[in-house]
Amino acid sequence: MLFAGLDMGSLTTKVVIMEDNEVLSWNMINSAEEGELRARKVIAAALEDTDFRLEDIVYIVVTGAGRKSISLAHKQRAPGSCFARGINRLFPTVRTVIDVGAETCTVVRINERGAADDSIGNERCASGTGVFLETMAKLMQMPLEEMARASLLAEGKAEISNMCTIFAEQEVISHVHRDPPTPKNDIIAGIHASMATQVGGLAKRIGIAGDVAFTGGVARNIGFARALEEHLGIRLTIPDEPELVAALGAACIAREEGVRKP
Amino acid sequence: MFVAGIDIGSRGSKAVIMEDSRMVSFSICETGPESSKTARFTIDEALNGTGLSLEDIGYVVATGYGRILVPFAKANVSEISCHARGANWYFPSVRTILDMGGQDCKAINCDENGRVTNFIMNDKCAGGTGRFLEVIADVLQVPLDEIGDLSLKSTQDITFSTVCAVFAKSEALALLRKGVSRSDILAGLHDAIAVRCLNLLKRVVINKDFTVTGGISKNIGMVEKIKNKVGLEPVLAPDPQIIGALGAALFAQEKAQAQSK
Protein backbone atom coordinates (compact mmCIF):
# COMPACT_ATOMS: atom_id res chain seq x y z
CA MET A 1 0.00 0.00 0.00
CA LEU A 2 1.24 3.48 -0.88
CA PHE A 3 1.12 6.55 1.34
CA ALA A 4 2.37 10.06 0.61
CA GLY A 5 3.46 13.14 2.52
CA LEU A 6 3.32 16.45 0.69
CA ASP A 7 5.09 19.58 1.87
CA MET A 8 3.82 22.72 0.15
CA GLY A 9 6.62 25.22 0.84
CA SER A 10 6.64 28.81 -0.32
CA LEU A 11 9.39 28.12 -2.83
CA THR A 12 9.56 24.36 -3.30
CA THR A 13 7.09 21.51 -3.19
CA LYS A 14 8.26 18.20 -1.75
CA VAL A 15 6.80 14.72 -1.63
CA VAL A 16 7.86 11.50 0.05
CA ILE A 17 6.07 8.30 -0.99
CA MET A 18 6.11 5.24 1.24
CA GLU A 19 5.32 1.68 0.31
CA ASP A 20 4.14 0.19 3.59
CA ASN A 21 6.84 1.29 6.03
CA GLU A 22 9.65 1.88 3.51
CA VAL A 23 10.42 5.04 1.55
CA LEU A 24 9.68 4.20 -2.08
CA SER A 25 10.66 7.50 -3.67
CA TRP A 26 10.69 11.25 -3.22
CA ASN A 27 10.86 14.39 -5.30
CA MET A 28 11.15 18.13 -5.00
CA ILE A 29 10.10 20.77 -7.52
CA ASN A 30 10.60 24.49 -7.69
CA SER A 31 7.43 26.02 -9.01
CA ALA A 32 5.24 29.06 -8.51
CA GLU A 33 2.18 27.34 -9.98
CA GLU A 34 -1.12 27.00 -8.20
CA GLY A 35 -1.03 24.53 -5.26
CA GLU A 36 -3.08 21.64 -6.63
CA LEU A 37 -1.10 21.65 -9.87
CA ARG A 38 2.23 21.65 -8.04
CA ALA A 39 1.06 18.81 -5.81
CA ARG A 40 0.09 16.66 -8.80
CA LYS A 41 3.34 17.48 -10.61
CA VAL A 42 5.62 16.55 -7.73
CA ILE A 43 3.78 13.26 -7.12
CA ALA A 44 3.96 12.42 -10.83
CA ALA A 45 7.70 13.16 -10.78
CA ALA A 46 8.22 10.92 -7.73
CA LEU A 47 6.27 8.05 -9.33
CA GLU A 48 7.91 8.38 -12.74
CA ASP A 49 10.34 5.45 -12.39
CA THR A 50 7.96 3.27 -10.43
CA ASP A 51 5.10 1.04 -11.55
CA PHE A 52 2.58 3.12 -9.60
CA ARG A 53 0.19 5.94 -10.38
CA LEU A 54 -1.41 8.66 -8.25
CA GLU A 55 -4.53 6.49 -7.85
CA ASP A 56 -2.43 3.82 -6.08
CA ILE A 57 -1.74 6.17 -3.15
CA VAL A 58 -4.32 5.35 -0.52
CA TYR A 59 -3.70 8.20 1.87
CA ILE A 60 -2.05 11.62 1.49
CA VAL A 61 -1.15 14.04 4.29
CA VAL A 62 -0.24 17.61 3.35
CA THR A 63 1.79 20.11 5.36
CA GLY A 64 3.68 23.37 4.79
CA ALA A 65 2.63 27.00 4.35
CA GLY A 66 0.45 26.18 1.31
CA ARG A 67 -1.27 23.11 2.79
CA LYS A 68 -4.77 24.57 2.67
CA SER A 69 -6.85 23.99 -0.45
CA ILE A 70 -5.04 20.86 -1.64
CA SER A 71 -8.06 18.73 -2.50
CA LEU A 72 -6.19 15.54 -3.36
CA ALA A 73 -4.89 15.29 0.22
CA HIS A 74 -6.91 13.43 2.83
CA LYS A 75 -5.62 15.38 5.78
CA GLN A 76 -3.68 18.54 6.68
CA ARG A 77 -1.11 18.62 9.45
CA ALA A 78 0.81 21.56 10.92
CA PRO A 79 4.53 21.54 10.03
CA GLY A 80 5.54 21.11 13.69
CA SER A 81 4.06 17.60 13.98
CA CYS A 82 5.57 16.60 10.64
CA PHE A 83 9.07 17.82 11.53
CA ALA A 84 8.81 15.84 14.76
CA ARG A 85 7.66 12.63 13.06
CA GLY A 86 10.15 12.93 10.20
CA ILE A 87 13.20 13.57 12.34
CA ASN A 88 12.18 10.89 14.83
CA ARG A 89 12.26 8.32 12.05
CA LEU A 90 15.74 9.44 10.95
CA PHE A 91 17.33 10.31 14.29
CA PRO A 92 15.39 9.04 17.32
CA THR A 93 17.65 10.86 19.82
CA VAL A 94 16.89 14.34 18.43
CA ARG A 95 14.78 16.48 20.78
CA THR A 96 14.95 19.83 18.96
CA VAL A 97 14.49 20.57 15.25
CA ILE A 98 15.55 23.91 13.81
CA ASP A 99 14.07 24.24 10.32
CA VAL A 100 15.00 27.15 8.08
CA GLY A 101 13.13 27.28 4.80
CA ALA A 102 12.79 29.87 2.06
CA GLU A 103 10.39 32.08 3.98
CA THR A 104 10.07 30.45 7.38
CA CYS A 105 12.05 29.60 10.47
CA THR A 106 10.55 27.05 12.85
CA VAL A 107 11.89 25.45 16.00
CA VAL A 108 10.16 22.35 17.34
CA ARG A 109 10.76 20.60 20.66
CA ILE A 110 10.14 16.88 20.57
CA ASN A 111 9.29 14.53 23.43
CA GLU A 112 10.51 10.95 24.04
CA ARG A 113 7.62 9.53 22.03
CA GLY A 114 8.74 11.54 18.98
CA ALA A 115 5.79 13.92 19.04
CA ALA A 116 5.96 17.72 18.93
CA ASP A 117 5.73 19.22 22.40
CA ASP A 118 5.99 22.84 21.46
CA SER A 119 6.94 24.90 18.45
CA ILE A 120 7.78 28.49 17.64
CA GLY A 121 8.15 30.30 14.34
CA ASN A 122 8.97 33.75 13.06
CA GLU A 123 5.88 35.87 12.52
CA ARG A 124 6.00 36.62 8.81
CA CYS A 125 9.38 38.32 8.96
CA ALA A 126 12.20 37.59 6.51
CA SER A 127 14.97 37.74 9.11
CA GLY A 128 16.20 34.26 9.93
CA THR A 129 14.88 32.76 6.69
CA GLY A 130 16.31 31.74 3.33
CA VAL A 131 15.09 34.99 1.79
CA PHE A 132 17.46 36.90 4.07
CA LEU A 133 20.46 34.95 2.72
CA GLU A 134 19.20 35.17 -0.84
CA THR A 135 18.87 38.95 -0.55
CA MET A 136 22.40 39.17 0.82
CA ALA A 137 23.80 36.95 -1.96
CA LYS A 138 22.24 39.27 -4.54
CA LEU A 139 23.75 42.25 -2.78
CA MET A 140 27.20 40.59 -2.67
CA GLN A 141 26.74 39.60 -6.34
CA MET A 142 27.59 35.98 -5.66
CA PRO A 143 25.75 32.73 -6.18
CA LEU A 144 24.30 31.52 -2.87
CA GLU A 145 26.45 28.33 -2.96
CA GLU A 146 29.61 30.39 -3.27
CA MET A 147 28.54 32.72 -0.48
CA ALA A 148 27.82 29.71 1.74
CA ARG A 149 31.47 28.62 1.58
CA ALA A 150 33.03 32.10 1.64
CA SER A 151 32.49 32.63 5.35
CA LEU A 152 34.55 29.52 6.10
CA LEU A 153 37.53 31.34 4.57
CA ALA A 154 37.01 34.55 6.52
CA GLU A 155 39.78 35.85 8.73
CA GLY A 156 37.54 38.25 10.60
CA LYS A 157 33.88 38.97 11.07
CA ALA A 158 32.07 42.16 10.11
CA GLU A 159 29.56 43.43 12.60
CA ILE A 160 26.03 43.29 11.20
CA SER A 161 23.80 44.38 14.05
CA ASN A 162 20.44 44.64 12.25
CA MET A 163 18.16 41.61 12.03
CA CYS A 164 15.80 43.31 9.59
CA THR A 165 16.79 42.34 6.03
CA ILE A 166 16.24 45.88 4.77
CA PHE A 167 18.38 47.49 7.47
CA ALA A 168 21.05 44.78 7.26
CA GLU A 169 21.33 45.47 3.52
CA GLN A 170 22.31 49.05 4.33
CA GLU A 171 24.88 47.86 6.84
CA VAL A 172 26.39 45.50 4.28
CA ILE A 173 26.55 48.29 1.71
CA SER A 174 28.37 50.50 4.19
CA HIS A 175 30.93 47.71 4.75
CA VAL A 176 31.47 47.38 0.99
CA HIS A 177 31.97 51.15 0.61
CA ARG A 178 34.20 51.57 3.65
CA ASP A 179 37.74 52.83 3.02
CA PRO A 180 39.41 50.35 2.96
CA PRO A 181 36.44 48.08 2.26
CA THR A 182 35.74 45.25 4.70
CA PRO A 183 36.93 41.97 3.04
CA LYS A 184 34.06 40.18 1.29
CA ASN A 185 34.54 36.97 3.26
CA ASP A 186 34.40 38.88 6.53
CA ILE A 187 31.17 40.59 5.49
CA ILE A 188 29.66 37.20 4.66
CA ALA A 189 30.84 35.76 7.97
CA GLY A 190 29.09 38.72 9.61
CA ILE A 191 25.91 38.04 7.63
CA HIS A 192 25.90 34.39 8.71
CA ALA A 193 26.65 35.27 12.33
CA SER A 194 23.87 37.85 12.41
CA MET A 195 21.32 35.40 11.06
CA ALA A 196 22.61 32.72 13.45
CA THR A 197 21.84 35.10 16.32
CA GLN A 198 18.28 35.45 15.04
CA VAL A 199 17.66 31.73 14.45
CA GLY A 200 19.56 30.70 17.58
CA GLY A 201 17.57 33.24 19.61
CA LEU A 202 14.33 31.64 18.46
CA ALA A 203 15.68 28.21 19.41
CA LYS A 204 16.75 29.43 22.85
CA ARG A 205 13.30 30.91 23.46
CA ILE A 206 11.72 27.49 23.18
CA GLY A 207 14.61 25.81 24.97
CA ILE A 208 17.20 23.47 23.53
CA ALA A 209 17.33 19.93 24.82
CA GLY A 210 19.04 16.72 23.69
CA ASP A 211 20.39 16.32 20.15
CA VAL A 212 19.53 19.16 17.81
CA ALA A 213 18.77 18.68 14.11
CA PHE A 214 19.03 21.39 11.50
CA THR A 215 16.65 20.93 8.54
CA GLY A 216 15.15 22.84 5.62
CA GLY A 217 16.86 24.07 2.48
CA VAL A 218 19.11 26.46 4.42
CA ALA A 219 20.65 23.47 6.26
CA ARG A 220 22.58 22.86 3.01
CA ASN A 221 24.34 26.19 3.56
CA ILE A 222 27.56 25.06 5.20
CA GLY A 223 28.73 28.54 6.22
CA PHE A 224 25.47 29.33 7.94
CA ALA A 225 25.29 25.89 9.58
CA ARG A 226 28.77 26.46 11.08
CA ALA A 227 27.74 29.93 12.28
CA LEU A 228 24.65 28.46 13.94
CA GLU A 229 26.73 25.73 15.59
CA GLU A 230 29.13 28.37 16.84
CA HIS A 231 26.28 30.51 18.18
CA LEU A 232 24.61 27.63 19.99
CA GLY A 233 27.87 25.98 21.04
CA ILE A 234 26.70 22.54 19.86
CA ARG A 235 27.07 20.17 16.91
CA LEU A 236 23.99 20.00 14.70
CA THR A 237 22.65 16.84 13.11
CA ILE A 238 21.94 17.55 9.44
CA PRO A 239 20.03 14.93 7.39
CA ASP A 240 21.27 14.04 3.89
CA GLU A 241 18.12 15.52 2.37
CA PRO A 242 17.34 18.30 4.86
CA GLU A 243 14.40 19.70 2.83
CA LEU A 244 12.45 16.45 3.01
CA VAL A 245 11.98 16.01 6.75
CA ALA A 246 8.47 17.52 6.91
CA ALA A 247 7.32 15.55 3.85
CA LEU A 248 8.76 12.37 5.38
CA GLY A 249 6.93 13.06 8.63
CA ALA A 250 3.71 13.71 6.71
CA ALA A 251 4.19 10.38 4.90
CA CYS A 252 4.66 8.55 8.23
CA ILE A 253 1.45 10.15 9.51
CA ALA A 254 -0.33 9.23 6.25
CA ARG A 255 0.65 5.59 6.73
CA GLU A 256 -0.71 5.55 10.27
CA GLU A 257 -3.95 7.21 9.29
CA GLY A 258 -4.35 5.13 6.13
CA VAL A 259 -3.79 1.82 7.90
CA ARG A 260 -6.25 2.77 10.60
CA LYS A 261 -9.00 3.68 8.12
CA PRO A 262 -8.67 1.38 5.12
CA MET B 1 19.61 86.20 19.73
CA PHE B 2 19.50 83.70 16.92
CA VAL B 3 19.55 80.02 17.72
CA ALA B 4 19.25 76.89 15.55
CA GLY B 5 18.19 73.28 15.78
CA ILE B 6 19.51 70.69 13.38
CA ASP B 7 18.06 67.23 12.96
CA ILE B 8 20.31 64.78 11.09
CA GLY B 9 17.90 61.99 10.26
CA SER B 10 18.66 58.70 8.56
CA ARG B 11 17.22 59.95 5.24
CA GLY B 12 16.51 63.66 5.63
CA SER B 13 18.33 66.44 7.50
CA LYS B 14 16.42 69.44 8.74
CA ALA B 15 17.44 72.80 10.24
CA VAL B 16 15.32 75.47 11.95
CA ILE B 17 16.57 78.97 12.83
CA MET B 18 14.73 80.89 15.57
CA GLU B 19 14.90 84.30 17.15
CA ASP B 20 12.97 84.96 20.40
CA SER B 21 10.69 81.92 20.01
CA ARG B 22 9.85 82.95 16.44
CA MET B 23 10.77 80.76 13.51
CA VAL B 24 13.02 82.66 11.07
CA SER B 25 13.62 79.97 8.46
CA PHE B 26 14.02 76.26 7.94
CA SER B 27 15.49 73.79 5.46
CA ILE B 28 15.04 70.14 4.54
CA CYS B 29 17.89 68.34 2.74
CA GLU B 30 18.85 64.78 1.95
CA THR B 31 21.25 63.12 4.40
CA GLY B 32 24.55 62.33 2.68
CA PRO B 33 27.16 59.75 3.66
CA GLU B 34 29.11 62.22 5.84
CA SER B 35 27.05 63.67 8.67
CA SER B 36 29.33 66.68 9.27
CA LYS B 37 29.09 67.76 5.62
CA THR B 38 25.34 67.16 5.60
CA ALA B 39 25.00 69.28 8.74
CA ARG B 40 26.90 72.19 7.21
CA PHE B 41 24.93 71.98 3.98
CA THR B 42 21.59 71.84 5.81
CA ILE B 43 22.33 74.82 8.05
CA ASP B 44 23.62 76.81 5.06
CA GLU B 45 20.33 76.11 3.27
CA ALA B 46 18.40 77.47 6.24
CA LEU B 47 20.68 80.54 6.49
CA ASN B 48 20.30 81.21 2.79
CA GLY B 49 18.19 84.35 2.23
CA THR B 50 18.15 85.39 5.88
CA GLY B 51 21.23 87.62 5.62
CA LEU B 52 22.71 85.62 8.49
CA SER B 53 25.82 83.47 8.61
CA LEU B 54 26.65 80.58 10.92
CA GLU B 55 28.68 82.98 13.14
CA ASP B 56 25.46 84.90 13.89
CA ILE B 57 23.84 81.86 15.45
CA GLY B 58 24.46 81.99 19.18
CA TYR B 59 23.61 78.40 20.03
CA VAL B 60 23.04 75.26 17.98
CA VAL B 61 21.52 72.02 19.29
CA ALA B 62 21.78 68.87 17.19
CA THR B 63 19.40 65.94 17.25
CA GLY B 64 18.59 62.84 15.20
CA TYR B 65 20.52 59.79 14.23
CA GLY B 66 23.66 61.76 13.24
CA ARG B 67 23.52 64.28 16.10
CA ILE B 68 26.94 63.51 17.58
CA LEU B 69 28.63 64.34 14.27
CA VAL B 70 27.59 67.99 13.96
CA PRO B 71 30.81 69.98 14.51
CA PHE B 72 29.16 73.38 15.12
CA ALA B 73 26.57 72.15 17.67
CA LYS B 74 27.14 73.04 21.31
CA ALA B 75 24.88 70.32 22.64
CA ASN B 76 22.86 67.39 21.43
CA VAL B 77 19.46 66.19 22.57
CA SER B 78 17.67 62.95 21.67
CA GLU B 79 15.12 63.22 18.86
CA ILE B 80 12.42 61.88 21.17
CA SER B 81 12.75 64.91 23.47
CA CYS B 82 12.97 67.23 20.46
CA HIS B 83 9.80 65.88 18.81
CA ALA B 84 7.87 66.34 22.05
CA ARG B 85 9.19 69.87 22.53
CA GLY B 86 8.59 70.85 18.89
CA ALA B 87 5.06 69.41 18.83
CA ASN B 88 4.30 71.28 22.07
CA TRP B 89 5.33 74.59 20.44
CA TYR B 90 2.73 74.17 17.70
CA PHE B 91 0.07 72.38 19.72
CA PRO B 92 0.34 72.92 23.50
CA SER B 93 -2.57 70.55 24.16
CA VAL B 94 -1.00 67.58 22.35
CA ARG B 95 -0.07 64.67 24.63
CA THR B 96 0.44 61.87 22.07
CA ILE B 97 2.91 62.03 19.19
CA LEU B 98 3.50 59.47 16.47
CA ASP B 99 6.83 60.16 14.78
CA MET B 100 7.28 58.31 11.51
CA GLY B 101 10.84 58.69 10.30
CA GLY B 102 13.03 57.26 7.59
CA GLN B 103 14.24 54.27 9.60
CA ASP B 104 12.21 54.20 12.78
CA CYS B 105 8.79 54.87 14.21
CA LYS B 106 8.06 56.17 17.71
CA ALA B 107 5.03 56.76 19.89
CA ILE B 108 5.62 59.48 22.48
CA ASN B 109 3.63 60.92 25.39
CA CYS B 110 4.47 64.39 26.71
CA ASP B 111 3.21 66.77 29.38
CA GLU B 112 1.94 70.36 29.06
CA ASN B 113 5.54 71.62 28.92
CA GLY B 114 6.50 69.31 26.08
CA ARG B 115 8.52 67.01 28.34
CA VAL B 116 8.54 63.33 27.46
CA THR B 117 6.60 61.20 29.94
CA ASN B 118 6.73 57.90 28.03
CA PHE B 119 7.77 56.56 24.65
CA ILE B 120 8.11 53.37 22.67
CA MET B 121 10.21 52.89 19.58
CA ASN B 122 10.48 50.48 16.69
CA ASP B 123 13.89 50.62 15.08
CA LYS B 124 14.37 46.87 14.62
CA CYS B 125 12.11 46.34 11.63
CA ALA B 126 11.66 48.42 8.49
CA GLY B 127 7.87 47.90 8.61
CA GLY B 128 6.27 51.23 9.44
CA THR B 129 9.27 53.33 8.46
CA GLY B 130 10.06 55.45 5.45
CA ARG B 131 12.37 52.74 4.20
CA PHE B 132 9.38 50.39 3.82
CA LEU B 133 7.54 52.95 1.69
CA GLU B 134 10.66 53.50 -0.42
CA VAL B 135 10.95 49.77 -1.10
CA ILE B 136 7.28 49.62 -2.08
CA ALA B 137 7.38 52.77 -4.23
CA ASP B 138 10.37 51.28 -5.99
CA VAL B 139 8.80 47.90 -6.70
CA LEU B 140 5.55 49.49 -7.92
CA GLN B 141 7.49 52.11 -9.88
CA VAL B 142 5.53 55.01 -8.43
CA PRO B 143 7.39 58.15 -7.24
CA LEU B 144 7.57 58.16 -3.43
CA ASP B 145 5.71 61.45 -3.06
CA GLU B 146 2.79 60.13 -5.13
CA ILE B 147 2.06 56.85 -3.33
CA GLY B 148 -0.14 58.44 -0.66
CA ASP B 149 -2.41 60.19 -3.17
CA LEU B 150 -2.60 57.07 -5.31
CA SER B 151 -3.56 54.91 -2.31
CA LEU B 152 -6.64 57.10 -1.77
CA LYS B 153 -7.94 56.13 -5.22
CA SER B 154 -8.31 52.49 -4.16
CA THR B 155 -11.62 50.75 -4.91
CA GLN B 156 -11.09 47.36 -3.26
CA ASP B 157 -9.68 46.20 0.05
CA ILE B 158 -6.52 44.12 -0.07
CA THR B 159 -5.24 42.63 3.16
CA PHE B 160 -1.51 42.11 3.60
CA SER B 161 -0.48 39.41 6.03
CA THR B 162 2.79 41.11 6.95
CA VAL B 163 4.58 44.42 7.36
CA CYS B 164 7.91 42.76 6.59
CA ALA B 165 9.20 44.89 3.71
CA VAL B 166 10.79 41.86 2.03
CA PHE B 167 7.62 39.75 2.08
CA ALA B 168 5.33 42.72 1.34
CA LYS B 169 7.43 43.43 -1.72
CA SER B 170 6.96 39.93 -3.11
CA GLU B 171 3.25 39.92 -2.21
CA ALA B 172 2.86 43.29 -3.97
CA LEU B 173 4.62 41.97 -7.07
CA ALA B 174 2.42 38.86 -7.15
CA LEU B 175 -0.73 41.02 -6.88
CA LEU B 176 0.52 43.32 -9.62
CA ARG B 177 1.01 40.29 -11.90
CA LYS B 178 -2.53 39.20 -11.12
CA GLY B 179 -3.74 42.55 -12.41
CA VAL B 180 -4.57 44.22 -9.08
CA SER B 181 -4.26 48.01 -9.41
CA ARG B 182 -1.38 49.92 -7.87
CA SER B 183 -3.80 52.05 -5.86
CA ASP B 184 -5.41 48.98 -4.26
CA ILE B 185 -2.01 47.47 -3.44
CA LEU B 186 -0.83 50.77 -1.96
CA ALA B 187 -4.00 51.17 0.10
CA GLY B 188 -3.55 47.66 1.51
CA LEU B 189 0.08 48.35 2.43
CA HIS B 190 -0.73 51.72 4.00
CA ASP B 191 -3.44 49.96 5.98
CA ALA B 192 -0.98 47.33 7.27
CA ILE B 193 1.44 50.06 8.34
CA ALA B 194 -1.36 51.98 10.08
CA VAL B 195 -2.21 48.84 12.09
CA ARG B 196 1.40 48.61 13.13
CA CYS B 197 1.39 52.27 14.20
CA LEU B 198 -1.79 51.71 16.17
CA ASN B 199 -0.15 48.80 17.99
CA LEU B 200 2.81 51.02 18.85
CA LEU B 201 0.48 53.80 20.05
CA LYS B 202 -1.47 51.35 22.22
CA ARG B 203 1.69 50.78 24.23
CA VAL B 204 1.65 54.43 25.35
CA VAL B 205 -1.42 56.52 26.19
CA ILE B 206 -3.54 57.58 23.20
CA ASN B 207 -4.81 61.04 23.97
CA LYS B 208 -7.45 62.78 21.82
CA ASP B 209 -4.93 65.59 21.19
CA PHE B 210 -2.66 63.71 18.93
CA THR B 211 -0.19 64.64 16.19
CA VAL B 212 1.87 62.82 13.59
CA THR B 213 5.39 64.05 12.80
CA GLY B 214 8.29 62.98 10.60
CA GLY B 215 8.63 62.70 6.85
CA ILE B 216 5.87 60.10 6.42
CA SER B 217 3.27 62.41 7.94
CA LYS B 218 3.40 64.32 4.64
CA ASN B 219 1.87 61.26 2.98
CA ILE B 220 -1.87 62.03 3.05
CA GLY B 221 -2.84 58.44 2.34
CA MET B 222 -0.89 57.32 5.41
CA VAL B 223 -2.40 60.00 7.65
CA GLU B 224 -5.89 59.06 6.45
CA LYS B 225 -5.33 55.39 7.33
CA ILE B 226 -3.90 56.28 10.75
CA LYS B 227 -6.92 58.51 11.38
CA ASN B 228 -9.24 55.59 10.59
CA LYS B 229 -7.36 53.00 12.65
CA VAL B 230 -6.81 55.21 15.70
CA GLY B 231 -10.28 56.73 15.42
CA LEU B 232 -8.92 60.24 16.02
CA GLU B 233 -8.19 63.14 13.71
CA PRO B 234 -4.52 64.08 14.19
CA VAL B 235 -3.53 67.75 14.17
CA LEU B 236 -0.72 68.33 11.70
CA ALA B 237 1.93 71.03 11.75
CA PRO B 238 2.38 73.09 8.54
CA ASP B 239 5.56 71.09 7.94
CA PRO B 240 5.57 68.08 10.25
CA GLN B 241 8.99 66.96 8.99
CA ILE B 242 10.80 69.80 10.81
CA ILE B 243 9.31 69.19 14.28
CA GLY B 244 12.48 67.51 15.55
CA ALA B 245 14.69 70.38 14.34
CA LEU B 246 12.22 72.88 15.78
CA GLY B 247 12.37 71.14 19.16
CA ALA B 248 16.18 71.23 18.96
CA ALA B 249 16.02 75.00 18.27
CA LEU B 250 13.78 75.45 21.32
CA PHE B 251 16.31 73.53 23.42
CA ALA B 252 19.05 75.78 21.95
CA GLN B 253 17.11 78.86 23.05
CA GLU B 254 16.67 77.47 26.55
CA LYS B 255 20.33 76.53 26.84
CA ALA B 256 21.48 79.90 25.48
CA GLN B 257 19.34 81.71 28.04
CA ALA B 258 20.63 79.53 30.87
CA GLN B 259 24.19 80.25 29.73
CA SER B 260 23.74 84.03 29.61
CA LYS B 261 22.33 84.16 33.16
Interface residues (C-beta under 8 A of the other chain):
Chain A: E103 R124 C125 A126 V131 F132 T135 N162 M163 C164 T165 I166 F167 H177
Chain B: P33 Q103 K124 C125 A126 R131 F132 V135 S161 T162 C164 A165 V166 F167
